[in-house]
């Protein structure tokens, strides 16, 4: 190659390199702020919290600088479906429960036009019992912790029904916010003693677990009245709510399992190894989600909320281009992050609305109702209190699965054997 050709090649290569280097998004290092909803409200209600926590040194964090961006972080911008106002899960690891209960409430309204508030702690109570039972059956090899998955509620509802929150709050002694840390610690210690002593008497173990639950949460009633009529949890679900847990499916997209098959979602919170996730390619995943939301459905959605582009200041979740440019978000980028654990199964939320083409790029933003404390750091009287705003790219890269009524994805389901 002569000198002129080499110079031309270097100019072309250099220009191409510079083009790729022109990132428009910036990051910054901040001190993690204190005094938000979690610090000033939730922890104040936790009598067992160690006062020394307030003496912890400040933590630093790298985040995306979202200042100056045109962001759709106002609830009234979104076309949304009915949902109860956001509430707090407190200090309990039960986002799976709060998000799915909220989702079911919206579904009941969509189908029956009844505005109900379900008891999240009724599901949590029986989920702890189920985990203890599995722990015994697996001789201590099954996970016992606070987390679970969206489809736990369909399993629980089929066996135990549903209950209004007014009949079982699971809060005792004047407490306003949930904290299961001490309760779970006691149950874990007991189950470990069962394991160490090889005392695998299921009936005795479950009786003790229920005694511990009763001490911390109370015991759900066997019967209750609604509009003057007596129900059990099962008759309330079947006859009053007319709700069928079998009508709900879980849509997943990850490449480590075969597409177009029902698979297991391989995360710790799927502690009972459910293999009923419909695994589909990412483009189909996004298409199914968009179609459901546009057709009047909401979804319970789960994924990662620990990214640099997830801002507690703006309440917006964005994928900055210093992470990955939008055009490169695909099945491989998604699986790469799941495999190296930079995408984790952090949090469950309730997606209740959308706005289309807000920035003129043809992409959606999604309105996400949340029970976690981070969504409640703004004015409690503001409509945005308890909501996040997710860009389409954020959902595409970081949200791993969603639950939806089977009618919303019936065409997709026909592709499965």
C-alpha positions as CSV (number, residue, x, y, z in Angstrom):
1,X,0.0,0.0,0.0
2,X,1.5,3.4,-0.9
3,X,1.7,6.3,1.4
4,X,-1.4,8.1,0.0
5,X,-3.6,5.1,0.4
6,X,-2.3,4.5,4.0
7,X,-3.1,8.1,4.9
8,X,-6.6,7.8,3.4
9,X,-7.2,4.6,5.3
10,X,-6.1,6.2,8.6
11,X,-8.4,9.1,8.0
12,X,-11.4,6.8,7.4
13,X,-10.6,4.7,10.4
14,X,-10.1,7.7,12.6
15,X,-13.3,9.3,11.5
16,X,-15.2,6.1,12.2
17,X,-13.6,5.8,15.6
18,X,-14.5,9.4,16.5
19,X,-18.0,8.8,15.4
20,X,-18.4,5.9,17.8
21,X,-16.8,8.0,20.6
22,X,-19.3,10.8,20.5
23,X,-21.4,9.8,23.5
24,X,-24.2,12.2,24.4
25,X,-24.8,10.9,27.9
26,X,-22.6,11.8,30.9
27,X,-22.1,10.2,34.3
28,X,-21.3,11.7,37.7
29,X,-20.2,10.6,41.1
30,X,-22.6,11.5,43.9
31,X,-22.9,10.9,47.6
32,X,-25.9,8.7,48.2
33,X,-28.4,11.0,49.9
34,X,-30.0,10.3,53.2
35,X,-33.3,11.5,54.6
36,X,-35.5,10.1,51.9
37,X,-38.8,8.1,52.5
38,X,-36.9,5.0,53.7
39,X,-34.7,6.9,56.2
40,X,-37.2,9.4,57.5
41,X,-40.4,7.4,57.4
42,X,-39.9,3.6,57.2
43,X,-36.9,3.3,59.6
44,X,-38.6,5.5,62.1
45,X,-41.3,2.8,62.5
46,X,-38.7,0.0,62.8
47,X,-38.1,-0.2,66.6
48,X,-35.4,-2.8,66.2
49,X,-33.2,-0.7,64.0
50,X,-29.7,-0.1,65.3
51,X,-29.2,3.6,65.9
52,X,-25.5,3.2,64.8
53,X,-26.8,2.9,61.2
54,X,-27.2,6.7,61.2
55,X,-23.4,6.9,61.9
56,X,-22.4,5.1,58.8
57,X,-20.0,7.0,56.6
58,X,-21.4,8.4,53.4
59,X,-21.5,6.2,50.3
60,X,-20.5,7.3,46.9
61,X,-22.2,6.2,43.7
62,X,-21.8,6.6,39.9
63,X,-25.0,7.6,38.2
64,X,-26.1,9.0,34.9
65,X,-26.4,12.8,34.8
66,X,-30.0,13.3,33.6
67,X,-30.0,17.1,34.1
68,X,-31.2,19.0,31.0
69,X,-33.0,16.0,29.5
70,X,-36.6,16.2,28.3
71,X,-38.1,13.6,30.6
72,X,-41.7,12.3,30.8
73,X,-41.8,12.2,34.6
74,X,-45.3,13.4,35.1
75,X,-48.1,10.9,35.6
76,X,-50.6,12.9,33.6
77,X,-48.6,12.4,30.5
78,X,-49.4,8.7,30.4
79,X,-52.4,6.8,29.2
80,X,-53.0,4.5,32.1
81,X,-55.3,1.8,33.4
82,X,-57.0,1.8,36.8
83,X,-54.9,0.8,39.8
84,X,-55.0,1.5,43.5
85,X,-52.7,4.3,44.8
86,X,-49.1,3.2,45.5
87,X,-48.4,1.9,49.0
88,X,-45.2,1.0,50.8
89,X,-43.8,-2.4,51.4
90,X,-41.8,-0.9,54.3
91,X,-38.7,-2.8,55.1
92,X,-40.0,-6.2,54.0
93,X,-38.6,-8.0,50.9
94,X,-42.0,-8.6,49.5
95,X,-42.0,-6.6,46.3
96,X,-43.2,-9.7,44.4
97,X,-46.3,-9.7,46.6
98,X,-47.1,-6.0,46.5
99,X,-46.6,-5.7,42.7
100,X,-48.7,-8.8,41.9
101,X,-51.4,-8.0,44.4
102,X,-51.7,-4.5,42.7
103,X,-51.7,-6.2,39.3
104,X,-54.6,-8.6,40.4
105,X,-56.5,-5.6,41.8
106,X,-56.3,-3.9,38.4
107,X,-57.4,-7.1,36.7
108,X,-60.4,-7.5,38.9
109,X,-61.4,-3.9,38.1
110,X,-60.8,-4.5,34.3
111,X,-63.1,-7.6,34.3
112,X,-65.6,-7.0,37.1
113,X,-65.4,-3.2,37.6
114,X,-64.9,-3.8,41.4
115,X,-62.3,-1.6,43.2
116,X,-60.8,-3.9,45.9
117,X,-57.7,-3.8,48.0
118,X,-56.2,-7.2,48.6
119,X,-54.2,-8.3,51.6
120,X,-50.6,-8.7,50.5
121,X,-49.7,-10.2,53.9
122,X,-52.3,-13.0,53.4
123,X,-50.2,-14.2,50.5
124,X,-46.9,-13.6,52.3
125,X,-48.2,-15.6,55.3
126,X,-48.9,-18.7,53.2
127,X,-45.7,-18.3,51.2
128,X,-43.6,-18.6,54.3
129,X,-45.5,-21.7,55.3
130,X,-44.9,-23.1,51.8
131,X,-41.2,-22.4,51.9
132,X,-41.0,-24.1,55.3
133,X,-42.8,-27.2,53.9
134,X,-40.5,-27.3,50.9
135,X,-37.5,-26.9,53.3
136,X,-38.6,-30.0,55.1
137,X,-39.3,-32.0,51.9
138,X,-35.9,-31.1,50.4
139,X,-34.1,-31.8,53.7
140,X,-32.8,-28.2,54.0
141,X,-31.8,-27.7,50.4
142,X,-34.6,-25.3,49.5
143,X,-34.2,-21.6,49.9
144,X,-36.0,-20.0,52.8
145,X,-35.9,-16.2,52.6
146,X,-38.2,-13.2,52.0
147,X,-38.1,-13.1,48.2
148,X,-40.3,-14.9,45.7
149,X,-41.7,-14.4,42.1
150,X,-44.9,-13.0,40.6
151,X,-46.3,-16.4,39.8
152,X,-46.2,-17.4,43.5
153,X,-49.5,-15.6,43.9
154,X,-51.3,-17.7,41.3
155,X,-50.1,-20.8,43.1
156,X,-51.1,-19.4,46.5
157,X,-54.5,-18.1,45.3
158,X,-55.4,-21.5,43.8
159,X,-54.8,-23.2,47.2
160,X,-55.7,-20.5,49.7
161,X,-57.9,-17.9,47.9
162,X,-57.7,-14.2,48.5
163,X,-58.6,-11.8,51.3
164,X,-59.4,-8.1,51.6
165,X,-56.7,-6.0,53.3
166,X,-59.2,-4.8,55.9
167,X,-59.5,-8.3,57.3
168,X,-55.8,-9.1,57.5
169,X,-53.1,-6.4,57.5
170,X,-50.3,-8.4,59.1
171,X,-49.3,-5.4,61.3
172,X,-49.3,-5.7,65.1
173,X,-48.6,-3.4,68.1
174,X,-49.4,-0.2,66.3
175,X,-46.8,-0.7,63.5
176,X,-47.4,1.2,60.3
177,X,-44.8,-0.3,58.0
178,X,-43.7,-3.9,57.4
179,X,-40.4,-5.4,58.5
180,X,-39.9,-9.1,58.4
181,X,-36.2,-9.2,59.2
182,X,-36.5,-10.3,62.9
183,X,-39.3,-12.8,62.0
184,X,-37.3,-14.4,59.1
185,X,-34.2,-14.5,61.3
186,X,-36.1,-16.4,63.9
187,X,-37.7,-18.8,61.4
188,X,-34.3,-19.4,59.7
189,X,-32.7,-20.2,63.1
190,X,-35.4,-22.6,63.9
191,X,-35.2,-24.4,60.5
192,X,-31.5,-24.6,60.8
193,X,-31.9,-26.4,64.2
194,X,-34.4,-28.8,62.5
195,X,-31.7,-29.5,59.9
196,X,-28.9,-30.0,62.5
197,X,-31.1,-32.3,64.6
198,X,-32.5,-34.2,61.6
199,X,-36.0,-33.5,63.0
200,X,-37.9,-33.7,59.8
201,X,-41.4,-33.9,61.2
202,X,-43.4,-31.7,58.8
203,X,-46.4,-31.3,61.0
204,X,-44.4,-30.1,63.9
205,X,-42.2,-27.8,61.8
206,X,-45.2,-26.1,60.1
207,X,-46.9,-25.7,63.5
208,X,-43.9,-23.9,64.9
209,X,-43.5,-21.7,61.8
210,X,-47.1,-20.7,62.1
211,X,-46.6,-19.9,65.8
212,X,-43.7,-17.6,64.8
213,X,-45.8,-16.0,62.0
214,X,-48.7,-15.4,64.5
215,X,-46.4,-13.7,66.9
216,X,-45.1,-11.2,64.3
217,X,-48.0,-10.9,61.8
218,X,-51.1,-12.3,63.5
219,X,-53.2,-15.1,62.0
220,X,-55.5,-14.6,59.0
221,X,-59.1,-15.4,59.7
222,X,-60.8,-18.4,58.2
223,X,-64.0,-16.4,57.4
224,X,-64.9,-12.7,56.9
225,X,-67.8,-10.6,55.7
226,X,-68.0,-8.5,52.5
227,X,-71.1,-6.4,51.9
228,X,-72.8,-8.2,54.6
229,X,-72.2,-11.7,53.3
230,X,-69.8,-14.3,54.8
231,X,-67.0,-15.7,52.7
232,X,-63.9,-17.9,53.0
233,X,-60.8,-16.8,51.1
234,X,-61.6,-19.3,48.4
235,X,-65.3,-18.4,48.0
236,X,-64.4,-14.7,48.1
237,X,-62.0,-15.2,45.1
238,X,-64.3,-17.5,43.1
239,X,-67.8,-16.1,43.9
240,X,-67.3,-12.4,44.7
241,X,-64.2,-11.5,42.7
242,X,-64.8,-14.2,40.0
243,X,-61.0,-14.4,39.6
244,X,-59.3,-17.4,38.0
245,X,-55.5,-17.6,38.8
246,X,-55.1,-20.1,35.9
247,X,-55.8,-17.2,33.5
248,X,-52.3,-15.7,34.0
249,X,-49.0,-16.5,32.3
250,X,-45.4,-15.4,32.7
251,X,-43.5,-14.2,29.7
252,X,-39.7,-14.4,29.9
253,X,-36.9,-13.6,27.5
254,X,-33.4,-14.9,28.0
255,X,-31.1,-16.8,25.7
256,X,-29.7,-19.4,28.1
257,X,-32.8,-21.5,27.6
258,X,-34.5,-22.4,24.3
259,X,-36.9,-19.9,22.9
260,X,-40.5,-21.0,22.2
261,X,-40.5,-23.4,25.1
262,X,-41.7,-23.2,28.7
263,X,-38.7,-23.1,30.9
264,X,-37.5,-22.5,34.4
265,X,-36.5,-19.0,35.4
266,X,-33.1,-19.7,37.0
267,X,-33.0,-17.2,39.8
268,X,-33.0,-17.8,43.6
269,X,-36.4,-16.3,44.2
270,X,-37.9,-19.0,42.0
271,X,-37.3,-21.2,45.0
272,X,-39.8,-23.9,44.0
273,X,-38.2,-24.2,40.5
274,X,-41.3,-23.2,38.5
275,X,-40.9,-24.2,34.8
276,X,-44.0,-22.5,33.4
277,X,-42.2,-19.4,31.9
278,X,-42.9,-18.8,28.2
279,X,-39.4,-18.0,26.9
280,X,-39.4,-15.9,23.7
281,X,-36.9,-13.7,21.8
282,X,-36.5,-10.1,22.9
283,X,-38.3,-8.5,19.9
284,X,-41.3,-10.8,20.5
285,X,-41.1,-9.9,24.2
286,X,-41.3,-6.2,23.5
287,X,-44.0,-6.7,20.9
288,X,-46.2,-8.7,23.3
289,X,-45.7,-6.1,26.1
290,X,-46.6,-3.2,23.8
291,X,-49.6,-5.0,22.5
292,X,-50.9,-5.8,26.0
293,X,-50.5,-2.3,27.3
294,X,-52.2,-0.7,24.2
295,X,-55.1,-3.1,24.5
296,X,-56.0,-2.1,28.1
297,X,-54.0,-4.6,30.2
298,X,-51.5,-4.0,32.9
299,X,-48.6,-6.3,33.7
300,X,-46.6,-7.3,36.8
301,X,-43.0,-6.8,35.7
302,X,-39.6,-7.8,37.2
303,X,-35.9,-7.1,36.7
304,X,-33.0,-4.9,37.6
305,X,-33.3,-1.5,39.2
306,X,-29.7,-1.0,40.3
307,X,-28.3,0.7,37.2
308,X,-26.5,4.0,36.7
309,X,-29.4,5.2,34.6
310,X,-32.0,4.5,37.3
311,X,-32.4,7.9,39.0
312,X,-34.2,8.4,42.3
313,X,-34.1,12.2,41.6
314,X,-36.0,12.2,38.3
315,X,-37.6,8.8,38.9
316,X,-36.7,7.9,35.3
317,X,-34.9,4.7,34.2
318,X,-32.7,5.2,31.1
319,X,-30.0,3.2,29.5
320,X,-27.1,5.7,29.0
321,X,-25.1,5.3,25.8
322,X,-21.9,4.9,27.9
323,X,-23.4,1.6,28.9
324,X,-24.7,0.5,25.5
325,X,-26.1,2.5,22.6
326,X,-29.7,1.9,21.9
327,X,-29.2,0.2,18.5
328,X,-27.1,-2.5,20.2
329,X,-29.6,-3.7,22.7
330,X,-30.5,-7.2,21.6
331,X,-30.8,-10.8,22.9
332,X,-27.0,-11.1,23.3
333,X,-26.6,-7.8,25.2
334,X,-29.4,-8.9,27.5
335,X,-28.1,-12.4,28.1
336,X,-24.5,-11.1,28.6
337,X,-25.7,-8.9,31.5
338,X,-27.8,-11.7,33.0
339,X,-24.9,-14.2,32.8
340,X,-22.3,-11.9,34.3
341,X,-24.9,-10.8,37.0
342,X,-25.0,-7.2,36.1
343,X,-28.6,-7.8,35.5
344,X,-30.2,-9.4,38.5
345,X,-33.7,-10.2,39.6
346,X,-33.9,-7.2,41.9
347,X,-37.4,-6.0,42.1
348,X,-41.1,-6.6,41.1
349,X,-43.3,-3.7,40.0
350,X,-46.7,-3.0,38.3
351,X,-46.6,-1.4,34.9
352,X,-49.9,0.5,34.5
353,X,-49.5,2.9,31.6
354,X,-47.5,4.2,28.6
355,X,-46.8,7.3,26.5
356,X,-45.8,6.9,22.9
357,X,-43.1,8.8,21.0
358,X,-42.5,11.3,23.7
359,X,-39.0,12.3,22.4
360,X,-39.9,11.9,18.8
361,X,-37.9,8.7,18.4
362,X,-40.9,6.3,18.0
363,X,-40.3,4.7,21.4
364,X,-42.5,4.2,24.4
365,X,-42.1,5.3,28.0
366,X,-43.9,3.3,30.7
367,X,-45.5,4.3,33.9
368,X,-44.5,1.9,36.7
369,X,-46.2,1.7,40.1
370,X,-43.8,0.7,42.9
371,X,-44.0,-0.3,46.5
372,X,-40.3,0.3,47.3
373,X,-39.1,3.4,49.2
374,X,-37.1,4.8,46.3
375,X,-40.2,5.8,44.4
376,X,-41.5,7.9,47.3
377,X,-38.7,10.4,47.8
378,X,-40.8,13.3,46.3
379,X,-43.8,15.2,47.7
380,X,-46.3,12.6,49.1
381,X,-49.1,14.8,47.8
382,X,-47.7,14.8,44.3
383,X,-49.3,12.5,41.7
384,X,-45.8,11.1,41.0
385,X,-45.4,9.8,44.5
386,X,-44.9,6.0,44.2
387,X,-44.2,5.9,40.5
388,X,-41.2,5.4,38.2
389,X,-40.9,6.2,34.5
390,X,-39.2,3.6,32.4
391,X,-37.8,4.2,28.9
392,X,-38.4,1.5,26.4
393,X,-34.7,0.8,26.2
394,X,-34.5,0.2,29.9
395,X,-37.4,-2.3,29.8
396,X,-35.8,-4.0,26.8
397,X,-32.4,-4.5,28.4
398,X,-33.1,-4.8,32.1
399,X,-36.7,-6.1,32.7
400,X,-36.5,-9.9,32.5
401,X,-40.1,-11.1,32.7
402,X,-43.7,-10.0,33.0
403,X,-47.1,-11.6,34.0
404,X,-50.2,-10.9,32.1
405,X,-53.7,-12.2,31.4
406,X,-53.4,-15.0,28.8
407,X,-56.0,-13.2,26.5
408,X,-53.5,-10.4,26.0
409,X,-50.9,-12.8,24.4
410,X,-53.2,-15.5,23.0
411,X,-51.6,-15.3,19.5
412,X,-48.1,-15.7,21.0
413,X,-49.2,-18.7,23.1
414,X,-50.3,-20.6,20.0
415,X,-46.7,-20.8,18.9
416,X,-45.8,-23.0,21.9
417,X,-46.1,-26.8,21.7
